[in-house]
Amino acid sequence: MVLTHADIDGMCAGAIALSRFPGAKVFFTKPVSLYFDLDAAEAERIIICDMAVTRKGAADLVSLLKRKRAEITYFDHHPIPETTSLEELRRSAKKFVWSESDMCASELVYDYFKKELPPERAWLALYGAIGDFTDEGKSAQSIMQNWDKHQVYFEVCSMIMAIKMKRFEDYDAKRGIVSALAKGHNPSNIDGIVECAAEAVGRELELYHEAREKAMLIGRIGYMKDLPSFGFRGPAALFSATVTNSPIGMYMHRRKNIVDVTIRRRVPGIALNKLAEYASERVGGSGGGHAEAAGCRLPIGTENAFLDAANEWLKKNE
């Protein structure tokens, strides 16, 4: 079984794992849901890809990893929260493969299994690296020198844009992409990818103009809420910062009884993962991610208190 994230890096990491173990089932999860999905998983071998360990849930996850009877291999590249340690995580899972430097999860999975994979699966490592902005790192550059850069970027950018559209929004559609990639198909060969990518480019330009009208400013944070296009959360957060001339941008989307928050920055030096952890936990939520891109899950009705806590963190740490 493969448990992985539903972004580009998670999908490509999952596809590499599926290529190594073709009979595996692929399930998508999130850091805040990983404990419950892993607890319910029934398989002799479980591969976990691109799942940040949250500060709030670290102790419970470590305990579950220790008592789970399955052979668990865990690949991740997010910062380790101070509520646990790399050594503890490595003791808990059969294998905990981690790097916080310049490698994404797809690169880690490919590097671990590459002796058992066709050489072309290196493309999936590159797709993940480009999607997660680690393509300037030594690992990605050493792979890229063997392939045509324009082709690689065309393929992955088509997929990055296409999965923002409704046709590829749900997990079944993403699972179909992962299955095709694991078999060696290029993204552009998957029905609908190129067409949806072209449509997404136009929608993203429309989103920028929408942000100019709808983005709000509170403190040093620009934000928008509940737009129709759920797949454009990253650009919505970034454009919120752009049009309000703020260092930080956020997009908030209500889903049943929770609020998903996507956070992006326009300037370096602000650790968004730390901001997300601090502000979300102040209102009973959880969050994390990378310094340059992060996310949170909040209880409904706590959005304004969350924004206040985020601005409070900015004042102390910017």
N, C-alpha and C positions, 0 to 999 in steps of 0.2 A: 504494500500500500504506500502511496505517495501523498503526503499532506503538504500543500504548498500555497503560496500567496498567489493572488489572481492578477498581479501586475505583470509587466513584461519580464522582469527578472525572475519572478516566481514561476511564470508559465514556461520560460525557457529552461530554468533549472529542473522543473517537473518533467519537461520533455526529454531532457538528457537522462534523468533517472528512469523514465519509462523506456527509453531506448535501450538502456542497460538491462531492465527487467520488463520485457514486453507484456507480460501477463498481469502486471500490477494495476490496481484500481487507483485512479487519481481523484483526490478530493481537495477542494479549495477551502481555505480557512483564513483567519486573521489572528494577529497576536492576542487580542482580547478573547477570542473564541477557541484558541488552540487547546487549552486545558480540557475543555468539554469534548472537543472533537477527538483528541488523543485518547481520552478516557474511554470513549465509546468505540474506538477503533479496534477491530478484531482481525489481526493478521500476525503471522510469525515474524515478518520483517516489515518495518515501517521506516520510510525515509521522509524526513522533515526538511523542507527547503524554504529559505528566506523568511523565517519567522523570528521577529524580534522578541526577546524575553522582556516582558514589561516589569517595571519596578514593583508595581502593586501585586503582580501575580507570580513573581519569581519563586518564592518559597513553595507555593502549591505545585508549580510546574516541576521543580526539582524533586519534590516528594513523589509525584506521579511517575517521572522518568525512572526513579529508583525501583518502584514497585511494579512497573509494567513488565510483563514477561516477554514481550516481543523484543527482537533484536532491532534496536533503534539507532539510526545514523542521522545526525542532526547537522545541517549545513546552514550557517548564518554569517552575516557580516555587519550586524548592527552593534552599537555599543552595548557592553555588558552593564546592566544597572548595578548600583552599589549595594542592592539588597541581596546579591549573590556574587559569585566569582566564576571566572573561567575554569578554575581548578574544580570547583564544585560541580559545574555543569559537565565537565569531562568525566568526572567520577559517576555521574548519574546516568548518562546515556552510554550505550556501548561505544559509540564514536561520536564526538562532538567536534566538527570541523569548522573552524572560525578564523576570520581575518577581518580586522577593522581598517586595514591600510588602503589598498587600492584594488581590491578584488570584490566583485559582486558574488551573489550566491551561485549564479550560473557558471561562473569561472571556477568556483570551488568544487562544484559537483563534477564539472568536466575534468578538472585536474585529477580528481580522486578516481574517476572511472575510465579515464581516456585509453588505457591499455586494452580495455574490453569494448571499445566503441569504434565505429568507422571514423576516419580522420575528419570527414565533413561535419561531424557533430561539433567541431570547433566553431562553426558558424553560430550555433546556438549560444555558446559562451560569449561570442562577440555581440549577438543581439541583446543578451542580458546586460552586458557591460555598457552598451550604448544607451539602453533604456534606463539604466541606473547611474549614468554619468561616471562610470569608472573606465571608460574607453581610452583615457590618456595614461592609464597605469601600465606598469611594466608587463604584467601578464597579458592584458588585451593587446598591447602593441606587439608583443612577441608573436601572438597568433595572427594579427592583422597583416604582418609582413608577408604572409604566405598566400593572401587572398586579394581579390580586387575590392578596394575600399568603396568604390562607387556602388558596386552591386550589393555589398553588405549593407550599406547605409540605406539604399533603396528598399531592400527587403524588410529591414527592421522598422524603418520609419513608416512603411505601409502598415505594418502590424500595430505599431504604437498608435497611429491615428485611427485605424479601423476599429479597434476594440473600445473606442470611446462611443461608438454609435450603438443604437439600440439593438441592432441585429446581432451584435457580439457581446452584449452587456451581461447576459445571464451565464451561469456557470456551465450549463450544458454546451453552449456555443464555444466558450473558452476551452472546455474539455476536448471538443472536436479539433480545435487548433492545436492543442498540445499533442493529441494523438497523431495528427498529420505531421507535425514537426518531428516527432519521435521516429516516424517512418522515413524521414529524409526529405519530405516535401518542403519546398520553399514557401514562405508566406504568400508571395504573389501567385502561386499556383492554387491556393485555397479559394474556393468560390466566394466571391463577394468582398475579399480583402481590399483589393485595389480600388474598387468602386466606392466602398465605404470610406476608405482613406481620403479619397478626393473630396467626398462630401464633408468629411470631418474638418478638412482644411478651411472650407468655406464657413462652416459653423463656428469655428474658432475665431475667425475674423469678425463674424457677427457678434460673438461673445464679448470681444473687446469693446465694441461700440455700446453694447448693452451695459457693460461695466461702467462706462462713462456716465450713464444715467442712473444706475442703481447702486453703485458702490457707496458705502457709508464709512465714516471715519470716527473712531473713538480712540482717543489718546494718540498713540503712534502706530495704530493698526487699522488698515483698510479691510473691509469685509463685505461679503454678499451672502444672501440666504436663499435657499429653496428655489433655484432656477430649474426649468424643466429638464435640462440636459445633465443627468447625473454623471455621465461619463467624462465630463469636462471639469472635474473638480480641481485638478492642478492648475490649469490655465485660469480658472475662475478666481482662485486664490491669488495667483501672480498678478493678474490684471487688476484685482482689487487694490493691491499695493501700488501698481503702476499709476493708475488714474487718480489715486489719492496722495501720491508722492510720499508713501509711507515705506519704512524699511521692511515691514511685515504685512503679508496679505493672508486672509483666511476666507474659506468658503464653508458655510454651514448648511447641512442638508438633513431635514427631519425624516426619520424612517421608523414608523410605528411609535415605539415608546423611547426611542433614543435619538441623539443628534450626532451625526458624523461630521467631524471637522477636519478639513485639509489645510495645511499651513505651508506657505512658501516665503522665501525671503528675497529681497532685491540686493542686499548688501552682505558681504561676507562677515564672519566674526560673531554672528548670533547663533547660538546653539539651539536650534528649534526643538530638538528632541528633549532638551532640558526644560525649555519653556512649556512644551506640551505636557510633560510629566507633572511639573509643578502646578500649572493652572488647572489641569483636568482633575487632579487629585484634590484640589481645594474645593471642588464642587461635587465630589463623589463619583468622578469618572476615571478614565485611565487613558494614557497616551504615551507616545514615544516615536521612534523613527531614527532619522539621521539628522546631523547638524543642519543640513541644507534643505531638508524636506521631512515633514513630520505630520502626524495625524492624531486625533483623539476621538473618543466616544464619550458622550455626556448624557446625563439624565435630561429629559425634556424640561424646559423652563429654567435651565441654569446658564443659558447662553450669555446673558449680560454679566452675571457674576464671573463667568469664565473669562470674558474679555477684560474685566477689571483686574482679575488675578494675573492675566497675561501681561497687561500693562505694568502692573506692580513688579513682576519679574523683570521686565525690560528695564525699568528704572534702576533696579539693583545690579543688573548684569551687563547692560549695553556698554 
